[in-house]
Amino acid sequence: MEAGVVLTGPEIKSIRAGGGDLAHSFGRIENGEAWLHSFHIAPYIHGNRANPEPDRPRKLLLHKAEIHRFLGQIEKGGSRALVPLKGYLKNGRFKILLGLGAGKSHRDRRQDLIKRQANREVARELADRRRR
C-alpha cells in the first residue's frame, strides 16, 4: 500500500539529493495513526539549524480505513509488522510503499540454524583439505 510521509522542507531536499535510508526502518500504528520509525534522512547540506533530527518518527498519511485494515491484519496474524519496501517521489511528493511482514516460525529458525551449522562444517573441511 502506498502512503505519504509528513516531511519538512530540508528533509525533502535531502531526499531529492539522495539522503534517505530505509534500511532499518519500520512502521507502527499508535493511537489510530501510522508512524514510520528509524527512517534516517541525512541533514540537508545547505540547511541551517532548522534541520530536524535525522531519525525522528515521521507520520504516515493513510486513510482511516487503510489504517484499520493494517491493524486488523497485524492483530489477526500474530507476529506481523509494517515494513517499508520502497521510497520514491511521485508528482513532487515523497511516498513509501508499505507491506506486511511475517516473522519466522520457531521451526523455520531451527532449520536455518541447522543449515548454517552444516555450511560451517563443510567450509572447515574444505579449509583443512587445502592446508594439507
N, CA, C and O atoms as a GROMACS GRO file, in nm:
protein
  528
    1MET      N    1   0.084  -0.116   0.000
    1MET     CA    2   0.000   0.000   0.000
    1MET      C    3   0.090   0.124   0.000
    1MET      O    4   0.194   0.127   0.066
    2GLU      N    5   0.049   0.223  -0.073
    2GLU     CA    6   0.126   0.348  -0.083
    2GLU      C    7   0.082   0.446   0.025
    2GLU      O    8  -0.038   0.462   0.051
    3ALA      N    9   0.179   0.512   0.088
    3ALA     CA   10   0.150   0.610   0.192
    3ALA      C   11   0.238   0.732   0.173
    3ALA      O   12   0.354   0.721   0.135
    4GLY      N   13   0.182   0.849   0.201
    4GLY     CA   14   0.261   0.971   0.202
    4GLY      C   15   0.332   0.985   0.335
    4GLY      O   16   0.296   0.920   0.433
    5VAL      N   17   0.434   1.070   0.338
    5VAL     CA   18   0.511   1.092   0.461
    5VAL      C   19   0.514   1.242   0.489
    5VAL      O   20   0.537   1.322   0.399
    6VAL      N   21   0.490   1.279   0.615
    6VAL     CA   22   0.496   1.420   0.654
    6VAL      C   23   0.643   1.456   0.675
    6VAL      O   24   0.709   1.403   0.764
    7LEU      N   25   0.693   1.549   0.591
    7LEU     CA   26   0.833   1.590   0.596
    7LEU      C   27   0.844   1.742   0.602
    7LEU      O   28   0.750   1.813   0.565
    8THR      N   29   0.958   1.790   0.649
    8THR     CA   30   0.985   1.934   0.647
    8THR      C   31   1.061   1.968   0.519
    8THR      O   32   1.102   1.877   0.447
    9GLY      N   33   1.080   2.095   0.491
    9GLY     CA   34   1.148   2.140   0.370
    9GLY      C   35   1.289   2.084   0.354
    9GLY      O   36   1.320   2.028   0.249
   10PRO      N   37   1.375   2.099   0.455
   10PRO     CA   38   1.512   2.045   0.441
   10PRO      C   39   1.514   1.893   0.423
   10PRO      O   40   1.604   1.841   0.357
   11GLU      N   41   1.417   1.822   0.481
   11GLU     CA   42   1.414   1.675   0.467
   11GLU      C   43   1.387   1.634   0.323
   11GLU      O   44   1.455   1.545   0.271
   12ILE      N   45   1.290   1.696   0.258
   12ILE     CA   46   1.258   1.658   0.120
   12ILE      C   47   1.374   1.695   0.028
   12ILE      O   48   1.402   1.624  -0.069
   13LYS      N   49   1.440   1.807   0.056
   13LYS     CA   50   1.556   1.846  -0.024
   13LYS      C   51   1.669   1.744  -0.008
   13LYS      O   52   1.737   1.712  -0.105
   14SER      N   53   1.688   1.695   0.113
   14SER     CA   54   1.790   1.595   0.138
   14SER      C   55   1.757   1.463   0.068
   14SER      O   56   1.846   1.398   0.014
   15ILE      N   57   1.629   1.425   0.067
   15ILE     CA   58   1.588   1.302  -0.001
   15ILE      C   59   1.610   1.315  -0.152
   15ILE      O   60   1.657   1.221  -0.216
   16ARG      N   61   1.577   1.430  -0.207
   16ARG     CA   62   1.600   1.452  -0.351
   16ARG      C   63   1.748   1.445  -0.385
   16ARG      O   64   1.784   1.407  -0.496
   17ALA      N   65   1.834   1.480  -0.289
   17ALA     CA   66   1.978   1.473  -0.310
   17ALA      C   67   2.033   1.333  -0.279
   17ALA      O   68   2.154   1.311  -0.287
   18GLY      N   69   1.945   1.238  -0.245
   18GLY     CA   70   1.987   1.101  -0.218
   18GLY      C   71   2.021   1.074  -0.073
   18GLY      O   72   2.100   0.984  -0.045
   19GLY      N   73   1.963   1.148   0.020
   19GLY     CA   74   1.999   1.135   0.160
   19GLY      C   75   1.906   1.052   0.246
   19GLY      O   76   1.911   1.064   0.368
   20GLY      N   77   1.821   0.968   0.187
   20GLY     CA   78   1.729   0.886   0.267
   20GLY      C   79   1.773   0.741   0.273
   20GLY      O   80   1.824   0.688   0.175
   21ASP      N   81   1.753   0.676   0.389
   21ASP     CA   82   1.793   0.536   0.406
   21ASP      C   83   1.682   0.460   0.479
   21ASP      O   84   1.658   0.484   0.597
   22LEU      N   85   1.617   0.368   0.408
   22LEU     CA   86   1.507   0.288   0.464
   22LEU      C   87   1.555   0.159   0.529
   22LEU      O   88   1.472   0.079   0.573
   23ALA      N   89   1.685   0.136   0.536
   23ALA     CA   90   1.740   0.006   0.573
   23ALA      C   91   1.683  -0.053   0.702
   23ALA      O   92   1.642  -0.169   0.702
   24HIS      N   93   1.679   0.021   0.810
   24HIS     CA   94   1.636  -0.036   0.939
   24HIS      C   95   1.503   0.020   0.986
   24HIS      O   96   1.469   0.010   1.104
   25SER      N   97   1.427   0.078   0.895
   25SER     CA   98   1.302   0.142   0.935
   25SER      C   99   1.187   0.043   0.946
   25SER      O  100   1.192  -0.066   0.889
   26PHE      N  101   1.085   0.083   1.019
   26PHE     CA  102   0.966   0.001   1.038
   26PHE      C  103   0.848   0.091   1.065
   26PHE      O  104   0.864   0.205   1.108
   27GLY      N  105   0.729   0.040   1.041
   27GLY     CA  106   0.607   0.115   1.065
   27GLY      C  107   0.539   0.066   1.191
   27GLY      O  108   0.553  -0.050   1.230
   28ARG      N  109   0.465   0.156   1.254
   28ARG     CA  110   0.393   0.121   1.376
   28ARG      C  111   0.264   0.202   1.380
   28ARG      O  112   0.262   0.318   1.339
   29ILE      N  113   0.158   0.141   1.429
   29ILE     CA  114   0.031   0.212   1.443
   29ILE      C  115   0.012   0.243   1.590
   29ILE      O  116   0.006   0.153   1.674
   30GLU      N  117   0.003   0.374   1.621
   30GLU     CA  118  -0.009   0.420   1.759
   30GLU      C  119  -0.123   0.520   1.767
   30GLU      O  120  -0.125   0.619   1.694
   31ASN      N  121  -0.217   0.496   1.855
   31ASN     CA  122  -0.331   0.585   1.878
   31ASN      C  123  -0.408   0.617   1.750
   31ASN      O  124  -0.449   0.731   1.728
   32GLY      N  125  -0.426   0.518   1.666
   32GLY     CA  126  -0.503   0.536   1.543
   32GLY      C  127  -0.428   0.609   1.433
   32GLY      O  128  -0.490   0.647   1.333
   33GLU      N  129  -0.297   0.630   1.447
   33GLU     CA  130  -0.215   0.694   1.345
   33GLU      C  131  -0.099   0.604   1.309
   33GLU      O  132  -0.048   0.531   1.393
   34ALA      N  133  -0.058   0.610   1.182
   34ALA     CA  134   0.055   0.530   1.136
   34ALA      C  135   0.182   0.614   1.142
   34ALA      O  136   0.183   0.730   1.100
   35TRP      N  137   0.290   0.556   1.195
   35TRP     CA  138   0.418   0.624   1.210
   35TRP      C  139   0.530   0.542   1.149
   35TRP      O  140   0.528   0.419   1.154
   36LEU      N  141   0.627   0.611   1.093
   36LEU     CA  142   0.746   0.547   1.038
   36LEU      C  143   0.862   0.576   1.132
   36LEU      O  144   0.896   0.692   1.155
   37HIS      N  145   0.923   0.471   1.186
   37HIS     CA  146   1.032   0.485   1.282
   37HIS      C  147   1.165   0.444   1.218
   37HIS      O  148   1.168   0.361   1.127
   38SER      N  149   1.273   0.504   1.266
   38SER     CA  150   1.411   0.471   1.225
   38SER      C  151   1.438   0.495   1.077
   38SER      O  152   1.528   0.432   1.021
   39PHE      N  153   1.364   0.583   1.013
   39PHE     CA  154   1.391   0.621   0.875
   39PHE      C  155   1.492   0.734   0.880
   39PHE      O  156   1.460   0.845   0.920
   40HIS      N  157   1.616   0.704   0.840
   40HIS     CA  158   1.724   0.802   0.850
   40HIS      C  159   1.725   0.894   0.728
   40HIS      O  160   1.737   0.847   0.615
   41ILE      N  161   1.713   1.024   0.753
   41ILE     CA  162   1.729   1.124   0.648
   41ILE      C  163   1.846   1.212   0.688
   41ILE      O  164   1.841   1.280   0.791
   42ALA      N  165   1.951   1.209   0.607
   42ALA     CA  166   2.072   1.287   0.638
   42ALA      C  167   2.038   1.436   0.642
   42ALA      O  168   1.952   1.481   0.566
   43PRO      N  169   2.103   1.512   0.730
   43PRO     CA  170   2.079   1.656   0.733
   43PRO      C  171   2.112   1.720   0.598
   43PRO      O  172   2.210   1.682   0.534
   44TYR      N  173   2.030   1.815   0.557
   44TYR     CA  174   2.049   1.883   0.430
   44TYR      C  175   2.177   1.966   0.436
   44TYR      O  176   2.198   2.041   0.532
   45ILE      N  177   2.263   1.953   0.336
   45ILE     CA  178   2.394   2.018   0.335
   45ILE      C  179   2.382   2.170   0.346
   45ILE      O  180   2.456   2.233   0.421
   46HIS      N  181   2.288   2.228   0.271
   46HIS     CA  182   2.274   2.374   0.269
   46HIS      C  183   2.172   2.422   0.372
   46HIS      O  184   2.131   2.538   0.371
   47GLY      N  185   2.132   2.333   0.461
   47GLY     CA  186   2.033   2.369   0.562
   47GLY      C  187   2.098   2.447   0.676
   47GLY      O  188   2.221   2.459   0.684
   48ASN      N  189   2.015   2.498   0.762
   48ASN     CA  190   2.066   2.570   0.879
   48ASN      C  191   2.023   2.494   1.004
   48ASN      O  192   2.007   2.372   1.000
   49ARG      N  193   2.004   2.563   1.112
   49ARG     CA  194   1.966   2.493   1.235
   49ARG      C  195   1.822   2.443   1.231
   49ARG      O  196   1.775   2.379   1.326
   50ALA      N  197   1.750   2.470   1.122
   50ALA     CA  198   1.613   2.420   1.106
   50ALA      C  199   1.613   2.273   1.062
   50ALA      O  200   1.506   2.212   1.051
   51ASN      N  201   1.731   2.216   1.037
   51ASN     CA  202   1.739   2.074   1.003
   51ASN      C  203   1.686   1.992   1.120
   51ASN      O  204   1.738   2.003   1.231
   52PRO      N  205   1.584   1.908   1.098
   52PRO     CA  206   1.532   1.826   1.209
   52PRO      C  207   1.624   1.708   1.239
   52PRO      O  208   1.719   1.681   1.166
   53GLU      N  209   1.593   1.639   1.346
   53GLU     CA  210   1.670   1.521   1.386
   53GLU      C  211   1.661   1.414   1.277
   53GLU      O  212   1.552   1.389   1.227
   54PRO      N  213   1.772   1.352   1.239
   54PRO     CA  214   1.773   1.257   1.126
   54PRO      C  215   1.685   1.133   1.144
   54PRO      O  216   1.629   1.083   1.047
   55ASP      N  217   1.672   1.081   1.267
   55ASP     CA  218   1.600   0.955   1.288
   55ASP      C  219   1.467   0.972   1.361
   55ASP      O  220   1.417   0.876   1.420
   56ARG      N  221   1.409   1.089   1.358
   56ARG     CA  222   1.284   1.112   1.432
   56ARG      C  223   1.169   1.033   1.369
   56ARG      O  224   1.173   1.004   1.249
   57PRO      N  225   1.066   0.997   1.447
   57PRO     CA  226   0.948   0.930   1.389
   57PRO      C  227   0.873   1.027   1.298
   57PRO      O  228   0.858   1.145   1.329
   58ARG      N  229   0.827   0.974   1.184
   58ARG     CA  230   0.754   1.056   1.088
   58ARG      C  231   0.616   0.998   1.066
   58ARG      O  232   0.598   0.876   1.056
   59LYS      N  233   0.518   1.086   1.058
   59LYS     CA  234   0.379   1.043   1.042
   59LYS      C  235   0.355   0.997   0.899
   59LYS      O  236   0.400   1.061   0.803
   60LEU      N  237   0.283   0.886   0.885
   60LEU     CA  238   0.244   0.836   0.753
   60LEU      C  239   0.102   0.882   0.724
   60LEU      O  240   0.015   0.880   0.811
   61LEU      N  241   0.079   0.921   0.600
   61LEU     CA  242  -0.052   0.970   0.560
   61LEU      C  243  -0.132   0.857   0.496
   61LEU      O  244  -0.110   0.820   0.381
   62LEU      N  245  -0.224   0.803   0.573
   62LEU     CA  246  -0.311   0.694   0.528
   62LEU      C  247  -0.454   0.728   0.567
   62LEU      O  248  -0.478   0.800   0.665
   63HIS      N  249  -0.549   0.677   0.491
   63HIS     CA  250  -0.690   0.692   0.529
   63HIS      C  251  -0.717   0.605   0.651
   63HIS      O  252  -0.649   0.505   0.674
   64LYS      N  253  -0.817   0.643   0.728
   64LYS     CA  254  -0.852   0.569   0.849
   64LYS      C  255  -0.886   0.423   0.818
   64LYS      O  256  -0.850   0.333   0.894
   65ALA      N  257  -0.955   0.401   0.706
   65ALA     CA  258  -0.992   0.264   0.667
   65ALA      C  259  -0.867   0.181   0.637
   65ALA      O  260  -0.862   0.062   0.669
   66GLU      N  261  -0.766   0.242   0.576
   66GLU     CA  262  -0.641   0.170   0.546
   66GLU      C  263  -0.567   0.136   0.676
   66GLU      O  264  -0.510   0.028   0.689
   67ILE      N  265  -0.568   0.228   0.770
   67ILE     CA  266  -0.503   0.202   0.899
   67ILE      C  267  -0.574   0.088   0.971
   67ILE      O  268  -0.508   0.000   1.028
   68HIS      N  269  -0.708   0.087   0.968
   68HIS     CA  270  -0.783  -0.021   1.033
   68HIS      C  271  -0.760  -0.155   0.964
   68HIS      O  272  -0.756  -0.258   1.030
   69ARG      N  273  -0.744  -0.153   0.833
   69ARG     CA  274  -0.716  -0.277   0.759
   69ARG      C  275  -0.580  -0.334   0.802
   69ARG      O  276  -0.569  -0.453   0.828
   70PHE      N  277  -0.478  -0.247   0.808
   70PHE     CA  278  -0.346  -0.292   0.854
   70PHE      C  279  -0.354  -0.342   0.998
   70PHE      O  280  -0.298  -0.447   1.030
   71LEU      N  281  -0.422  -0.268   1.083
   71LEU     CA  282  -0.433  -0.306   1.224
   71LEU      C  283  -0.500  -0.442   1.239
   71LEU      O  284  -0.456  -0.524   1.319
   72GLY      N  285  -0.607  -0.466   1.162
   72GLY     CA  286  -0.676  -0.595   1.167
   72GLY      C  287  -0.586  -0.709   1.124
   72GLY      O  288  -0.588  -0.815   1.186
   73GLN      N  289  -0.508  -0.687   1.018
   73GLN     CA  290  -0.418  -0.794   0.971
   73GLN      C  291  -0.304  -0.818   1.068
   73GLN      O  292  -0.261  -0.932   1.086
   74ILE      N  293  -0.256  -0.713   1.132
   74ILE     CA  294  -0.147  -0.729   1.230
   74ILE      C  295  -0.197  -0.806   1.352
   74ILE      O  296  -0.128  -0.896   1.400
   75GLU      N  297  -0.315  -0.771   1.402
   75GLU     CA  298  -0.368  -0.839   1.520
   75GLU      C  299  -0.408  -0.983   1.490
   75GLU      O  300  -0.389  -1.071   1.573
   76LYS      N  301  -0.462  -1.006   1.370
   76LYS     CA  302  -0.507  -1.139   1.332
   76LYS      C  303  -0.388  -1.232   1.308
   76LYS      O  304  -0.391  -1.349   1.347
   77GLY      N  305  -0.285  -1.181   1.245
   77GLY     CA  306  -0.173  -1.264   1.203
   77GLY      C  307  -0.072  -1.295   1.310
   77GLY      O  308   0.016  -1.379   1.288
   78GLY      N  309  -0.080  -1.233   1.424
   78GLY     CA  310   0.017  -1.260   1.530
   78GLY      C  311   0.142  -1.176   1.512
   78GLY      O  312   0.138  -1.055   1.534
   79SER      N  313   0.253  -1.238   1.473
   79SER     CA  314   0.380  -1.166   1.464
   79SER      C  315   0.397  -1.106   1.324
   79SER      O  316   0.478  -1.153   1.244
   80ARG      N  317   0.320  -1.003   1.296
   80ARG     CA  318   0.333  -0.931   1.170
   80ARG      C  319   0.372  -0.788   1.198
   80ARG      O  320   0.344  -0.734   1.305
   81ALA      N  321   0.439  -0.726   1.100
   81ALA     CA  322   0.485  -0.589   1.118
   81ALA      C  323   0.469  -0.511   0.989
   81ALA      O  324   0.470  -0.569   0.881
   82LEU      N  325   0.455  -0.380   1.001
   82LEU     CA  326   0.453  -0.291   0.885
   82LEU      C  327   0.596  -0.270   0.838
   82LEU      O  328   0.682  -0.227   0.916
   83VAL      N  329   0.622  -0.301   0.713
   83VAL     CA  330   0.758  -0.292   0.660
   83VAL      C  331   0.759  -0.197   0.541
   83VAL      O  332   0.685  -0.219   0.445
   84PRO      N  333   0.842  -0.092   0.545
   84PRO     CA  334   0.855  -0.006   0.428
   84PRO      C  335   0.941  -0.076   0.323
   84PRO      O  336   1.056  -0.112   0.350
   85LEU      N  337   0.886  -0.094   0.204
   85LEU     CA  338   0.955  -0.167   0.100
   85LEU      C  339   1.036  -0.077   0.008
   85LEU      O  340   1.145  -0.114  -0.037
   86LYS      N  341   0.983   0.042  -0.019
   86LYS     CA  342   1.047   0.128  -0.118
   86LYS      C  343   1.003   0.272  -0.094
   86LYS      O  344   0.889   0.297  -0.055
   87GLY      N  345   1.091   0.366  -0.116
   87GLY     CA  346   1.059   0.508  -0.108
   87GLY      C  347   1.084   0.573  -0.243
   87GLY      O  348   1.184   0.544  -0.308
   88TYR      N  349   0.993   0.659  -0.286
   88TYR     CA  350   1.008   0.721  -0.418
   88TYR      C  351   0.931   0.853  -0.423
   88TYR      O  352   0.844   0.880  -0.341
   89LEU      N  353   0.966   0.936  -0.521
   89LEU     CA  354   0.898   1.062  -0.544
   89LEU      C  355   0.790   1.041  -0.648
   89LEU      O  356   0.812   0.978  -0.751
   90LYS      N  357   0.672   1.095  -0.621
   90LYS     CA  358   0.560   1.084  -0.714
   90LYS      C  359   0.492   1.220  -0.719
   90LYS      O  360   0.437   1.266  -0.619
   91ASN      N  361   0.495   1.284  -0.834
   91ASN     CA  362   0.438   1.418  -0.852
   91ASN      C  363   0.492   1.518  -0.750
   91ASN      O  364   0.418   1.601  -0.698
   92GLY      N  365   0.622   1.509  -0.723
   92GLY     CA  366   0.687   1.602  -0.630
   92GLY      C  367   0.667   1.569  -0.484
   92GLY      O  368   0.714   1.644  -0.398
   93ARG      N  369   0.600   1.461  -0.453
   93ARG     CA  370   0.577   1.423  -0.314
   93ARG      C  371   0.645   1.288  -0.285
   93ARG      O  372   0.650   1.200  -0.371
   94PHE      N  373   0.697   1.275  -0.163
   94PHE     CA  374   0.766   1.152  -0.125
   94PHE      C  375   0.664   1.049  -0.076
   94PHE      O  376   0.584   1.078   0.013
   95LYS      N  377   0.669   0.930  -0.133
   95LYS     CA  378   0.578   0.822  -0.096
   95LYS      C  379   0.658   0.701  -0.050
   95LYS      O  380   0.774   0.682  -0.088
   96ILE      N  381   0.594   0.621   0.033
   96ILE     CA  382   0.653   0.497   0.083
   96ILE      C  383   0.560   0.383   0.046
   96ILE      O  384   0.439   0.393   0.065
   97LEU      N  385   0.616   0.274  -0.005
   97LEU     CA  386   0.539   0.154  -0.033
   97LEU      C  387   0.549   0.065   0.090
   97LEU      O  388   0.658   0.022   0.128
   98LEU      N  389   0.434   0.037   0.153
   98LEU     CA  390   0.429  -0.042   0.276
   98LEU      C  391   0.379  -0.182   0.249
   98LEU      O  392   0.294  -0.204   0.162
   99GLY      N  393   0.431  -0.277   0.322
   99GLY     CA  394   0.384  -0.414   0.315
   99GLY      C  395   0.376  -0.474   0.454
   99GLY      O  396   0.426  -0.415   0.550
  100LEU      N  397   0.316  -0.590   0.464
  100LEU     CA  398   0.310  -0.661   0.592
  100LEU      C  399   0.413  -0.772   0.590
  100LEU      O  400   0.416  -0.854   0.498
  101GLY      N  401   0.497  -0.775   0.691
  101GLY     CA  402   0.597  -0.879   0.701
  101GLY      C  403   0.564  -0.973   0.814
  101GLY      O  404   0.519  -0.930   0.921
  102ALA      N  405   0.586  -1.101   0.792
  102ALA     CA  406   0.561  -1.201   0.896
  102ALA      C  407   0.694  -1.253   0.947
  102ALA      O  408   0.786  -1.278   0.868
  103GLY      N  409   0.705  -1.269   1.076
  103GLY     CA  410   0.827  -1.322   1.136
  103GLY      C  411   0.840  -1.471   1.109
  103GLY      O  412   0.743  -1.537   1.071
  104LYS      N  413   0.960  -1.522   1.128
  104LYS     CA  414   0.984  -1.664   1.107
  104LYS      C  415   0.923  -1.744   1.222
  104LYS      O  416   0.919  -1.699   1.336
  105SER      N  417   0.878  -1.863   1.190
  105SER     CA  418   0.829  -1.951   1.295
  105SER      C  419   0.948  -2.017   1.364
  105SER      O  420   1.060  -2.012   1.314
  106HIS      N  421   0.924  -2.079   1.477
  106HIS     CA  422   1.030  -2.145   1.553
  106HIS      C  423   1.094  -2.255   1.468
  106HIS      O  424   1.215  -2.275   1.471
  107ARG      N  425   1.013  -2.326   1.393
  107ARG     CA  426   1.062  -2.436   1.308
  107ARG      C  427   1.154  -2.383   1.198
  107ARG      O  428   1.259  -2.442   1.171
  108ASP      N  429   1.116  -2.271   1.136
  108ASP     CA  430   1.198  -2.213   1.031
  108ASP      C  431   1.333  -2.166   1.086
  108ASP      O  432   1.436  -2.182   1.021
  109ARG      N  433   1.332  -2.109   1.205
  109ARG     CA  434   1.457  -2.063   1.266
  109ARG      C  435   1.550  -2.180   1.292
  109ARG      O  436   1.671  -2.171   1.268
  110ARG      N  437   1.495  -2.290   1.341
  110ARG     CA  438   1.578  -2.408   1.370
  110ARG      C  439   1.637  -2.465   1.241
  110ARG      O  440   1.753  -2.506   1.239
  111GLN      N  441   1.556  -2.467   1.133
  111GLN     CA  442   1.608  -2.519   1.006
  111GLN      C  443   1.720  -2.430   0.952
  111GLN      O  444   1.819  -2.482   0.900
  112ASP      N  445   1.706  -2.299   0.965
  112ASP     CA  446   1.812  -2.208   0.922
  112ASP      C  447   1.939  -2.229   1.003
  112ASP      O  448   2.049  -2.226   0.949
  113LEU      N  449   1.923  -2.249   1.133
  113LEU     CA  450   2.038  -2.273   1.220
  113LEU      C  451   2.110  -2.401   1.180
  113LEU      O  452   2.233  -2.404   1.177
  114ILE      N  453   2.036  -2.507   1.150
  114ILE     CA  454   2.095  -2.635   1.108
  114ILE      C  455   2.170  -2.617   0.976
  114ILE      O  456   2.279  -2.671   0.960
  115LYS      N  457   2.111  -2.543   0.881
  115LYS     CA  458   2.178  -2.519   0.752
  115LYS      C  459   2.308  -2.442   0.770
  115LYS      O  460   2.410  -2.476   0.710
  116ARG      N  461   2.304  -2.337   0.854
  116ARG     CA  462   2.425  -2.257   0.877
  116ARG      C  463   2.535  -2.342   0.940
  116ARG      O  464   2.652  -2.331   0.904
  117GLN      N  465   2.496  -2.426   1.035
  117GLN     CA  466   2.594  -2.511   1.102
  117GLN      C  467   2.655  -2.611   1.003
  117GLN      O  468   2.776  -2.635   1.007
  118ALA      N  469   2.573  -2.668   0.915
  118ALA     CA  470   2.625  -2.762   0.815
  118ALA      C  471   2.719  -2.690   0.718
  118ALA      O  472   2.823  -2.744   0.682
  119ASN      N  473   2.684  -2.569   0.677
  119ASN     CA  474   2.771  -2.494   0.586
  119ASN      C  475   2.904  -2.461   0.651
  119ASN      O  476   3.007  -2.463   0.584
  120ARG      N  477   2.904  -2.430   0.781
  120ARG     CA  478   3.029  -2.403   0.853
  120ARG      C  479   3.118  -2.526   0.857
  120ARG      O  480   3.239  -2.518   0.838
  121GLU      N  481   3.057  -2.642   0.882
  121GLU     CA  482   3.135  -2.766   0.888
  121GLU      C  483   3.195  -2.799   0.752
  121GLU      O  484   3.310  -2.843   0.745
  122VAL      N  485   3.120  -2.778   0.645
  122VAL     CA  486   3.171  -2.802   0.510
  122VAL      C  487   3.287  -2.707   0.481
  122VAL      O  488   3.389  -2.748   0.425
  123ALA      N  489   3.271  -2.581   0.517
  123ALA     CA  490   3.378  -2.483   0.494
  123ALA      C  491   3.504  -2.520   0.572
  123ALA      O  492   3.615  -2.504   0.521
  124ARG      N  493   3.489  -2.569   0.695
  124ARG     CA  494   3.604  -2.612   0.775
  124ARG      C  495   3.676  -2.729   0.709
  124ARG      O  496   3.798  -2.732   0.701
  125GLU      N  497   3.598  -2.827   0.662
  125GLU     CA  498   3.657  -2.944   0.595
  125GLU      C  499   3.735  -2.902   0.472
  125GLU      O  500   3.847  -2.949   0.449
  126LEU      N  501   3.677  -2.813   0.392
  126LEU     CA  502   3.746  -2.766   0.270
  126LEU      C  503   3.874  -2.691   0.306
  126LEU      O  504   3.975  -2.706   0.238
  127ALA      N  505   3.870  -2.612   0.412
  127ALA     CA  506   3.988  -2.538   0.454
  127ALA      C  507   4.097  -2.634   0.502
  127ALA      O  508   4.215  -2.613   0.474
  128ASP      N  509   4.058  -2.740   0.574
  128ASP     CA  510   4.155  -2.840   0.622
  128ASP      C  511   4.217  -2.913   0.504
  128ASP      O  512   4.338  -2.940   0.506
  129ARG      N  513   4.140  -2.946   0.403
  129ARG     CA  514   4.192  -3.018   0.285
  129ARG      C  515   4.290  -2.931   0.208
  129ARG      O  516   4.389  -2.981   0.155
  130ARG      N  517   4.263  -2.802   0.201
  130ARG     CA  518   4.353  -2.711   0.128
  130ARG      C  519   4.487  -2.696   0.201
  130ARG      O  520   4.591  -2.680   0.137
  131ARG      N  521   4.484  -2.702   0.334
  131ARG     CA  522   4.607  -2.688   0.411
  131ARG      C  523   4.697  -2.809   0.394
  131ARG      O  524   4.819  -2.795   0.403
  132ARG      N  525   4.642  -2.924   0.371
  132ARG     CA  526   4.722  -3.048   0.361
  132ARG      C  527   4.796  -3.056   0.235
  132ARG      O  528   4.868  -3.153   0.212
   0.00000   0.00000   0.00000
